[in-house]
Structures are given as C-alpha cells and as structure tokens.
C-alpha cells in the first residue's frame, strides 16, 4: 500500500476525479430542489384542487374513525384502515347461509386471509414509530389482489345473493380503495421529505468534502504532509486514506438514499390490480 501511495500523480488523479464528481453532486442537488419546488409552485387553481382533494379524502376517512382517533400520520392511518378492512371482511360471514358449500368455504378462507393480513397491517407497535418502518408495512399490503378476489367472489354469488351481500362486498372494496389512496398519498409525502433530506445532507457533507479534497491535492503537490504517525501507519498513508474516506462520503450518502427510494418505488409500482412481477 505504501508503494502505491508513493505514486502521488496517480493519487492526485483519483482525488481530482472524486473532486469533479462532488462538484457535479452539488449541481444535482440544485436540480433536485428545483424539481421539488416546481411541484409546490403551481397555479392557484391547482393548489385549490389539491386542498379540496385532500379534504375530501379526510372526510371519507373521518367516517371510519372512532372518538379520539386522528389518522393524520401513517401509523394511525394503518390502524384505522386495518380495523375497517377486518370488520368489513368478517361481515361477509353473515351472508353464507344457503350458499353452496364450496363457495361458502372459499369465502371463509378469503375472510380469514384478509383478517390476518389486516391484523399484520395494523400492528405498528413493533416499528417503534419509525417512519420508514411504518411506511414499509403499508407497502407490503397487496390490496390489488384482494380487490380482484372480492370482485370474483361477488360475481360467484351472482343473482342468488341478496342485495345486502353485494353491498358488503362493495363496502370491502371501497375500504381497499380508500387504503390505496392513502398509501399513495403518504408515499408521495415520503418521497418529498426524503428528497429534501437528501439534498440537505449532500450539501452539508459535500461542501466540506470538496474543501478537504482540494486541500489534500494541493498538499500532496507541494509535498506538505503532516509529520506524524497514527496507529503505526506512515504520514502519507494516513493522510491519503483520510482524504479518500472523506471524498467518498457524499457518494455513500447518495447510494444509501437511492437504494431506499428505489426499493419503495419498485414495491409500489403497481396500479390497482395491475402489476409487473
């Protein structure tokens, strides 16, 4: 390693490359912030539509809440929706009298599956309130398959079923659709917050890293290295290793954020019953 680091021209070339990349990251941060701001800086009628849509969704959600509940955060929203989905699914058991044995058994299995999934959806205590962990629980709930199976079972009952049976299936589907809207809305909020945090973190880390990287290049070029040994390592090796570590920090931050955002995007790419496996 010491022999490699004595090739100061090579070391300077690598540091110069990292420096160019960090300067590019700053421009990327500016572009990211421009995209985020462009979403908020829209015409008045667009802002009005957004607020009206949010209030309409909040009113629909308010019909499902109990006294003291305020599902304005992902954890509370999952708790309310899991209870609603479970209760509406269990009501389907009340309409199985007179139904064919095979169909009744299929409905019971479906109700049991939905109730179990809903219980897992509402179990947010083990997430310790972590924002990403709560969001991940909502992402794991594949509502598209549940909606399609509800429609298939509703068609299987056909004209032999009462109007109340069809209405109960419709109310269950309505609960799934309400969950889907809330899930997409919270996902959008999460993306906005994460992108904002990414830009802030990159600025805080990248600007000092640029100064340290540039100072290292100048110091190596002038031969002005700190004259001290650290943990038995010679000054040149310690100095260059520290410079490389600091220079790589912005790239590591960008990689961590992108992996997390891409994981959320991949698991939420479906639209209703349609998805790419």
DRENDO-277418 format. One record per residue (C-alpha): residue number from 0; x, y, z. Coordinates in steps of 0.05 Angstrom, whole numbers, padded with zeros to 5 digits. Example, Ala and Ser with C-alpha at 12.3 -4.5 7.8 and 13.67 -1.06 7.14 Angstrom:
BEGIN
  nr     xx     yy     zz
   0  00246 -00090  00156
   1  00273 -00021  00143
END
This chain:
BEGIN
  nr     xx     yy     zz
   0  00000  00000  00000
   1  00056  00047  00017
   2  00088  00035 -00051
   3  00023  00050 -00086
   4  00014  00115 -00048
   5  00083  00139 -00066
   6  00056  00148 -00137
   7  00030  00217 -00120
   8  00009  00232 -00191
   9 -00039  00173 -00191
  10 -00066  00192 -00123
  11 -00077  00263 -00147
  12 -00113  00238 -00209
  13 -00161  00196 -00168
  14 -00174  00254 -00119
  15 -00185  00301 -00178
  16 -00237  00253 -00206
  17 -00272  00249 -00139
  18 -00270  00324 -00134
  19 -00303  00332 -00202
  20 -00357  00283 -00181
  21 -00371  00321 -00117
  22 -00378  00386 -00154
  23 -00427  00351 -00200
  24 -00466  00327 -00139
  25 -00477  00399 -00118
  26 -00509  00413 -00186
  27 -00551  00351 -00177
  28 -00575  00377 -00110
  29 -00596  00442 -00142
  30 -00634  00404 -00196
  31 -00669  00360 -00144
  32 -00691  00421 -00104
  33 -00717  00453 -00168
  34 -00760  00393 -00182
  35 -00788  00392 -00112
  36 -00802  00466 -00112
  37 -00835  00463 -00181
  38 -00887  00416 -00152
  39 -00906  00467 -00098
  40 -00901  00529 -00142
  41 -00964  00519 -00184
  42 -01024  00560 -00203
  43 -01077  00578 -00152
  44 -01130  00533 -00183
  45 -01082  00474 -00179
  46 -01069  00488 -00105
  47 -01144  00493 -00094
  48 -01155  00425 -00127
  49 -01101  00394 -00084
  50 -01131  00421 -00020
  51 -01202  00401 -00040
  52 -01179  00331 -00057
  53 -01143  00325  00009
  54 -01203  00350  00049
  55 -01250  00302  00011
  56 -01205  00243  00028
  57 -01201  00266  00100
  58 -01277  00269  00105
  59 -01283  00199  00077
  60 -01231  00174  00126
  61 -01265  00211  00183
  62 -01327  00167  00174
  63 -01284  00107  00194
  64 -01252  00136  00256
  65 -01273  00130  00328
  66 -01272  00182  00383
  67 -01202  00206  00397
  68 -01172  00178  00333
  69 -01135  00225  00286
  70 -01107  00186  00227
  71 -01063  00242  00201
  72 -00998  00202  00205
  73 -00981  00135  00172
  74 -00984  00095  00237
  75 -01054  00120  00256
  76 -01078  00112  00185
  77 -01056  00039  00183
  78 -01090  00026  00250
  79 -01157  00054  00226
  80 -01155  00020  00158
  81 -01134 -00048  00185
  82 -01193 -00047  00234
  83 -01241 -00025  00179
  84 -01218 -00077  00129
  85 -01220 -00132  00181
  86 -01290 -00114  00205
  87 -01319 -00108  00135
  88 -01289 -00174  00114
  89 -01316 -00210  00175
  90 -01386 -00186  00159
  91 -01385 -00228  00097
  92 -01392 -00290  00141
  93 -01462 -00268  00159
  94 -01488 -00280  00088
  95 -01465 -00351  00077
  96 -01530 -00385  00097
  97 -01558 -00421  00036
  98 -01495 -00412 -00005
  99 -01461 -00471 -00038
 100 -01414 -00509  00007
 101 -01353 -00498 -00038
 102 -01368 -00424 -00046
 103 -01381 -00414  00028
 104 -01315 -00447  00045
 105 -01279 -00403 -00006
 106 -01309 -00341  00025
 107 -01290 -00363  00095
 108 -01218 -00375  00073
 109 -01217 -00307  00040
 110 -01245 -00273  00102
 111 -01194 -00308  00146
 112 -01137 -00287  00099
 113 -01160 -00214  00096
 114 -01168 -00211  00172
 115 -01099 -00240  00184
 116 -01068 -00192  00134
 117 -01105 -00133  00164
 118 -01080 -00151  00234
 119 -01009 -00151  00209
 120 -01022 -00085  00175
 121 -01046 -00052  00239
 122 -00990 -00080  00282
 123 -00948 -00017  00282
 124 -00923 -00022  00354
 125 -00863 -00065  00334
 126 -00839 -00010  00287
 127 -00823  00036  00346
 128 -00854  00094  00308
 129 -00800  00094  00255
 130 -00828  00130  00194
 131 -00796  00084  00142
 132 -00816  00020  00181
 133 -00889  00043  00185
 134 -00890  00060  00111
 135 -00859 -00007  00094
 136 -00917 -00043  00129
 137 -00966 -00007  00084
 138 -00924 -00023  00023
 139 -00925 -00097  00038
 140 -01002 -00099  00036
 141 -01020 -00120 -00035
 142 -01090 -00091 -00040
 143 -01096 -00104 -00115
 144 -01102 -00180 -00107
 145 -01153 -00171 -00050
 146 -01196 -00125 -00093
 147 -01196 -00173 -00151
 148 -01213 -00233 -00107
 149 -01270 -00193 -00076
 150 -01299 -00178 -00144
 151 -01293 -00251 -00165
 152 -01329 -00276 -00103
 153 -01383 -00224 -00113
 154 -01394 -00249 -00184
 155 -01394 -00321 -00159
 156 -01454 -00306 -00115
 157 -01489 -00277 -00175
 158 -01564 -00265 -00174
 159 -01574 -00316 -00119
 160 -01544 -00268 -00068
 161 -01583 -00214 -00033
 162 -01571 -00141 -00046
 163 -01540 -00136  00023
 164 -01487 -00187  00004
 165 -01467 -00147 -00057
 166 -01466 -00084 -00015
 167 -01419 -00115  00036
 168 -01371 -00136 -00019
 169 -01375 -00065 -00046
 170 -01360 -00035  00022
 171 -01300 -00080  00030
 172 -01275 -00060 -00039
 173 -01287  00013 -00020
 174 -01243  00003  00042
 175 -01187 -00026 -00001
 176 -01193  00033 -00049
 177 -01190  00083  00008
 178 -01128  00049  00035
 179 -01097  00051 -00035
 180 -01108  00127 -00040
 181 -01079  00139  00029
 182 -01020  00094  00014
 183 -01003  00132 -00049
 184 -01011  00199 -00014
 185 -00965  00181  00044
 186 -00916  00152 -00006
 187 -00915  00219 -00043
 188 -00903  00256  00023
 189 -00847  00207  00039
 190 -00813  00218 -00028
 191 -00816  00294 -00019
 192 -00786  00291  00051
 193 -00732  00241  00032
 194 -00711  00282 -00029
 195 -00708  00344  00014
 196 -00666  00308  00066
 197 -00621  00281  00013
 198 -00607  00350 -00015
 199 -00594  00379  00054
 200 -00548  00321  00074
 201 -00509  00324  00009
 202 -00498  00398  00017
 203 -00475  00391  00089
 204 -00427  00334  00071
 205 -00404  00353  00001
 206 -00381  00424  00013
 207 -00332  00406  00070
 208 -00310  00344  00029
 209 -00293  00389 -00030
 210 -00250  00434  00014
 211 -00214  00374  00045
 212 -00204  00341 -00022
 213 -00177  00404 -00055
 214 -00131  00417  00005
 215 -00105  00346  00000
 216 -00088  00353 -00073
 217 -00051  00418 -00061
 218 -00014  00389 -00001
 219  00009  00328 -00040
 220  00030  00370 -00098
 221  00071  00416 -00053
 222  00098  00358 -00010
 223  00070  00389  00053
 224  00043  00329  00091
 225  00031  00324  00167
 226  00092  00294  00200
 227  00060  00245  00249
 228  00047  00171  00253
 229 -00021  00143  00270
 230 -00030  00071  00293
 231  00036  00053  00263
 232  00018  00080  00194
 233  00064  00129  00158
 234  00041  00201  00148
 235  00028  00194  00073
 236 -00015  00132  00080
 237 -00056  00162  00138
 238 -00065  00228  00102
 239 -00088  00198  00036
 240 -00133  00146  00069
 241 -00169  00201  00108
 242 -00177  00242  00045
 243 -00206  00183  00007
 244 -00255  00168  00063
 245 -00280  00240  00066
 246 -00284  00243 -00010
 247 -00326  00180 -00014
 248 -00376  00203  00040
 249 -00422  00241 -00008
 250 -00426  00181 -00055
 251 -00443  00135  00003
 252 -00499  00181  00025
 253 -00527  00186 -00045
 254 -00524  00110 -00053
 255 -00560  00097  00013
 256 -00617  00145 -00004
 257 -00624  00119 -00075
 258 -00627  00047 -00053
 259 -00682  00062 -00003
 260 -00722  00105 -00052
 261 -00715  00054 -00108
 262 -00738 -00002 -00062
 263 -00801  00036 -00045
 264 -00813  00053 -00118
 265 -00804 -00019 -00140
 266 -00853 -00047 -00089
 267 -00906  00007 -00102
 268 -00903  00007 -00178
 269 -00970 -00030 -00185
 270 -01034  00008 -00201
 271 -01094 -00027 -00171
 272 -01098 -00099 -00195
 273 -01044 -00088 -00248
 274 -00971 -00101 -00232
 275 -00906 -00126 -00263
 276 -00875 -00185 -00228
END
